Every structure is written in C-alpha cells, then in structure tokens.
Amino acid sequence: MTKKVTMQQIADHLGVSKYVVSKALSGKKGVSEATKERVIQVSSQLGYFAQNSGYVKPIKLGREEEEKPNADIRQSVLVLMPNIRFQTRDSLYWGRILDGISKRLEDKGIGMVIVMEQNAETFMHLLKPEGILGMIGVGEIASSMLLEIHRLGVTMVLVDHEDPLIPSDTLFANNYDCMYRLTKHLIGIGHRTIGFVGNQRYSRSFFDRWSGFRSAMEEYELWSGEEHLTQLDNMEHYDEPIKQWLLRRKKLRTLPTALVCANDSLALDASKAALELGLSVPDDLSITGFDNIDDSVRHSPPLTTVNVPKESLGARAVDKLLDRIDRSKEPLEKILIAGEVIYRQSITSIKQ
C-alpha cells in the first residue's frame, strides 16, 4: 500500500516548517507568494493533491438539504470563466460553450451562477459552498483559483483546460486528431511548405493543434525546422505581426503556400495580412482556421476550418459533473469530443 504523503514530508523536502506548509496549503496569510508557489509545486510532485487527505474538506450537498422540508438553499452549478482577452461570455467560441452548459442545466432544473473573476481572494469571499452543487471551469483559470476551490472540496470539471496541480475531469475537442487530418489534407492537395500560426503555449488546445500539425509534417518528411509564428504576444489583433512575418518570409523566398492557424480569429487576421501584402487567398496562400466560429463562414472567401461542437462540450461538461458527484471514487476522465473538418474556399490545390 502506498504511504500517505504528509505535510511534514513536504516541509522536510523544502526545508521549512510544517506550520509554513499548512498555512500555504490552507490559503492563509503570512506566507509569501514565492513560498506558497514552491509548496504547491512540491505538493503536486509528491502526489499530495491526488490523495484523499485532510486538505480537501468535502461539503455535504443536496441530499440532506432535500430531506429538510423548510430548506431554502437552492443548489446551483457555479460556472467560472475568467474575463480575459477573447475568453468572454460574448465570444463566438466560449459563449457557445456557455450556451450548452446553460441549456443542459435548464433541462435538468438546476440553477447556474456565472462568475467571471480573476482574483482568488475576492472570489472566495463571494463563494458560498453550501449553495454550490459543483463547479464547471471554462477556459484557462489560474491555478491559485482552482486550488482554493479544490481546498473547499467542491467537485469540478474543466472545459478546454487542465491543470497538473488539480485532479479533475476535463473535456476537450480532439484537437490533435483534427489538426493532423487537416494538415494531411493540405499535403494531399499538393502543399509542401506549410506554416503554423498560433502560440502553442497559449493553451493546451493550441499545443495539441500544434502537435497534430507537426506530426503530419514529420510523417511526410516535410518538417524542415522552418520558422513558424508561434510566439505571438497578447494583443487585440494579430494581422500586423502576421503581416511582418509573411513579409520576412517573402524576402527570404521561403513564403509558405499554406497557413495552418490555431483558431479562426488568427486565420481571419492572417487573411487580412495577406491581402495587405497583395497576396490572394487562396490562389497565392491557402489559409485554414479552427473552431468554426460564425465569422468563418461569412468571411470572403469562406474559411476552411474544424467544427468544434461547442454547445456539446458545454452540455457534456454538465453530464460529467453530475456523474462525478454520484460516482466520486471512479477514476478521473479526460473526454475528447470529436470535431469535423469543414472544407471551404480558403484553400486550393497546388500543381506539382
């Protein structure tokens, strides 16, 4: 039997007192952020969060309250979504996932509370665990926030995000497979120099899409280490950096014949950049996106992309959360929802 990881072991590993470890893991003040980060990292490495320990304080939910005839607490699902660039309720991607969550909860007669909060300390003052059935996290959420929710014992499911520090069920589109198939299609219609646009460190989804692209290129011995635009900084629009990158590649006579973009927004910016350089899409440059947001089909030319079933991701997250509440001891799951490549007019074949 595996021995239980204790706070004393963590303290010994770090060379600090057990008292410091306890305060760091309980979220109490008096420990610097740097020390807290070290405690969290070592705790994760030693497997502290993955075990049933005193760190997690399970909250009694639902059934006991239903047995009380005068109970006035209505159980709801907390939907946590940080209000950051592109990751908002109005987003053509994230908003559709929220629609799927809302519809499924409504069908099941369960309330929903949407919180867009980045600060863990402020958020924890707002959270009333006794009224929360569970939590669905949508998109990238800070580890500190997830850690506090985990500490309270709130059952959670993460959509399009995973955190190595936090044991939870996760849901993604099958990003790797879809990008692999899309890249193979471009290769199949004659493209040999294909560029990737999108910061692979932005999210797990972007990393998987990058990996699918690279695998397809390597399989056909087309991976040459050419420069790709993978270090994009956060900004409102990317057409200017994409334009400068294309211009540099053009001067070096290494301009690709196709661009594979990590999502549709990047693909639309890439199309704008190409037009400003006098390049025709798709005659001079084929461009593909990912996600199938509404703007992708309205664009001229309509964008070849991957349809991510966004509403289904949201609905499935609700199903998984309720299942996890009923089957808390079952192994955690990473669920992949199948996407579909949508071929439109933004790509063309290359004659060999």
SULTAHU-V472493 format. One record per residue. N is the residue number from 1. RES is the residue in three letters. NEAR is the number of other ideal C-beta (glycine too) atoms within 12 Angstrom. Layout:
<<N | RES | NEAR> <N | RES | NEAR>>
This chain:
<<1 | MET | 4> <2 | THR | 9> <3 | LYS | 10> <4 | LYS | 18> <5 | VAL | 27> <6 | THR | 22> <7 | MET | 29> <8 | GLN | 19> <9 | GLN | 23> <10 | ILE | 35> <11 | ALA | 27> <12 | ASP | 17> <13 | HIS | 22> <14 | LEU | 27> <15 | GLY | 14> <16 | VAL | 25> <17 | SER | 19> <18 | LYS | 20> <19 | TYR | 19> <20 | VAL | 27> <21 | VAL | 33> <22 | SER | 26> <23 | LYS | 21> <24 | ALA | 36> <25 | LEU | 37> <26 | SER | 26> <27 | GLY | 28> <28 | LYS | 18> <29 | LYS | 11> <30 | GLY | 15> <31 | VAL | 24> <32 | SER | 14> <33 | GLU | 17> <34 | ALA | 14> <35 | THR | 24> <36 | LYS | 31> <37 | GLU | 20> <38 | ARG | 24> <39 | VAL | 40> <40 | ILE | 36> <41 | GLN | 23> <42 | VAL | 29> <43 | SER | 37> <44 | SER | 28> <45 | GLN | 19> <46 | LEU | 28> <47 | GLY | 22> <48 | TYR | 37> <49 | PHE | 31> <50 | ALA | 23> <51 | GLN | 20> <52 | ASN | 18> <53 | SER | 24> <54 | GLY | 17> <55 | TYR | 35> <56 | VAL | 28> <57 | LYS | 19> <58 | PRO | 18> <59 | ILE | 28> <60 | LYS | 19> <61 | LEU | 33> <62 | GLY | 25> <63 | ARG | 13> <64 | GLU | 13> <65 | GLU | 20> <66 | GLU | 15> <67 | GLU | 10> <68 | LYS | 12> <69 | PRO | 7> <70 | ASN | 8> <71 | ALA | 16> <72 | ASP | 10> <73 | ILE | 21> <74 | ARG | 20> <75 | GLN | 33> <76 | SER | 32> <77 | VAL | 43> <78 | LEU | 39> <79 | VAL | 42> <80 | LEU | 42> <81 | MET | 40> <82 | PRO | 30> <83 | ASN | 22> <84 | ILE | 21> <85 | ARG | 19> <86 | PHE | 32> <87 | GLN | 33> <88 | THR | 20> <89 | ARG | 25> <90 | ASP | 16> <91 | SER | 30> <92 | LEU | 29> <93 | TYR | 43> <94 | TRP | 41> <95 | GLY | 27> <96 | ARG | 30> <97 | ILE | 44> <98 | LEU | 39> <99 | ASP | 29> <100 | GLY | 33> <101 | ILE | 47> <102 | SER | 29> <103 | LYS | 22> <104 | ARG | 29> <105 | LEU | 31> <106 | GLU | 18> <107 | ASP | 15> <108 | LYS | 20> <109 | GLY | 15> <110 | ILE | 30> <111 | GLY | 21> <112 | MET | 35> <113 | VAL | 28> <114 | ILE | 30> <115 | VAL | 33> <116 | MET | 28> <117 | GLU | 28> <118 | GLN | 20> <119 | ASN | 18> <120 | ALA | 28> <121 | GLU | 18> <122 | THR | 15> <123 | PHE | 31> <124 | MET | 26> <125 | HIS | 13> <126 | LEU | 22> <127 | LEU | 26> <128 | LYS | 21> <129 | PRO | 28> <130 | GLU | 21> <131 | GLY | 25> <132 | ILE | 36> <133 | LEU | 39> <134 | GLY | 43> <135 | MET | 45> <136 | ILE | 50> <137 | GLY | 47> <138 | VAL | 45> <139 | GLY | 42> <140 | GLU | 32> <141 | ILE | 43> <142 | ALA | 26> <143 | SER | 28> <144 | SER | 28> <145 | MET | 39> <146 | LEU | 35> <147 | LEU | 37> <148 | GLU | 38> <149 | ILE | 40> <150 | HIS | 39> <151 | ARG | 34> <152 | LEU | 30> <153 | GLY | 25> <154 | VAL | 39> <155 | THR | 37> <156 | MET | 43> <157 | VAL | 46> <158 | LEU | 46> <159 | VAL | 48> <160 | ASP | 44> <161 | HIS | 39> <162 | GLU | 31> <163 | ASP | 27> <164 | PRO | 21> <165 | LEU | 34> <166 | ILE | 36> <167 | PRO | 31> <168 | SER | 38> <169 | ASP | 35> <170 | THR | 35> <171 | LEU | 43> <172 | PHE | 37> <173 | ALA | 39> <174 | ASN | 29> <175 | ASN | 36> <176 | TYR | 29> <177 | ASP | 26> <178 | CYS | 40> <179 | MET | 43> <180 | TYR | 30> <181 | ARG | 31> <182 | LEU | 48> <183 | THR | 43> <184 | LYS | 26> <185 | HIS | 29> <186 | LEU | 40> <187 | ILE | 32> <188 | GLY | 23> <189 | ILE | 24> <190 | GLY | 20> <191 | HIS | 33> <192 | ARG | 24> <193 | THR | 28> <194 | ILE | 40> <195 | GLY | 43> <196 | PHE | 45> <197 | VAL | 47> <198 | GLY | 42> <199 | ASN | 26> <200 | GLN | 26> <201 | ARG | 17> <202 | TYR | 31> <203 | SER | 32> <204 | ARG | 29> <205 | SER | 43> <206 | PHE | 36> <207 | PHE | 27> <208 | ASP | 32> <209 | ARG | 47> <210 | TRP | 35> <211 | SER | 26> <212 | GLY | 35> <213 | PHE | 45> <214 | ARG | 29> <215 | SER | 24> <216 | ALA | 31> <217 | MET | 33> <218 | GLU | 18> <219 | GLU | 17> <220 | TYR | 22> <221 | GLU | 10> <222 | LEU | 27> <223 | TRP | 20> <224 | SER | 17> <225 | GLY | 10> <226 | GLU | 23> <227 | GLU | 19> <228 | HIS | 30> <229 | LEU | 35> <230 | THR | 29> <231 | GLN | 17> <232 | LEU | 32> <233 | ASP | 15> <234 | ASN | 16> <235 | MET | 16> <236 | GLU | 13> <237 | HIS | 20> <238 | TYR | 35> <239 | ASP | 28> <240 | GLU | 21> <241 | PRO | 27> <242 | ILE | 41> <243 | LYS | 26> <244 | GLN | 18> <245 | TRP | 34> <246 | LEU | 37> <247 | LEU | 21> <248 | ARG | 19> <249 | ARG | 28> <250 | LYS | 21> <251 | LYS | 12> <252 | LEU | 14> <253 | ARG | 10> <254 | THR | 21> <255 | LEU | 25> <256 | PRO | 38> <257 | THR | 32> <258 | ALA | 42> <259 | LEU | 47> <260 | VAL | 50> <261 | CYS | 51> <262 | ALA | 47> <263 | ASN | 45> <264 | ASP | 40> <265 | SER | 40> <266 | LEU | 42> <267 | ALA | 48> <268 | LEU | 39> <269 | ASP | 37> <270 | ALA | 46> <271 | SER | 43> <272 | LYS | 27> <273 | ALA | 33> <274 | ALA | 38> <275 | LEU | 24> <276 | GLU | 18> <277 | LEU | 26> <278 | GLY | 16> <279 | LEU | 28> <280 | SER | 18> <281 | VAL | 37> <282 | PRO | 32> <283 | ASP | 20> <284 | ASP | 24> <285 | LEU | 40> <286 | SER | 42> <287 | ILE | 49> <288 | THR | 54> <289 | GLY | 46> <290 | PHE | 48> <291 | ASP | 45> <292 | ASN | 37> <293 | ILE | 32> <294 | ASP | 21> <295 | ASP | 24> <296 | SER | 35> <297 | VAL | 23> <298 | ARG | 15> <299 | HIS | 28> <300 | SER | 18> <301 | PRO | 29> <302 | PRO | 27> <303 | LEU | 42> <304 | THR | 39> <305 | THR | 44> <306 | VAL | 46> <307 | ASN | 33> <308 | VAL | 41> <309 | PRO | 27> <310 | LYS | 37> <311 | GLU | 26> <312 | SER | 28> <313 | LEU | 43> <314 | GLY | 41> <315 | ALA | 32> <316 | ARG | 33> <317 | ALA | 47> <318 | VAL | 40> <319 | ASP | 30> <320 | LYS | 34> <321 | LEU | 44> <322 | LEU | 30> <323 | ASP | 20> <324 | ARG | 32> <325 | ILE | 31> <326 | ASP | 17> <327 | ARG | 15> <328 | SER | 23> <329 | LYS | 9> <330 | GLU | 12> <331 | PRO | 11> <332 | LEU | 24> <333 | GLU | 23> <334 | LYS | 22> <335 | ILE | 28> <336 | LEU | 24> <337 | ILE | 33> <338 | ALA | 21> <339 | GLY | 32> <340 | GLU | 22> <341 | VAL | 32> <342 | ILE | 28> <343 | TYR | 26> <344 | ARG | 28> <345 | GLN | 23> <346 | SER | 37> <347 | ILE | 40> <348 | THR | 26> <349 | SER | 18> <350 | ILE | 22> <351 | LYS | 9> <352 | GLN | 10>>
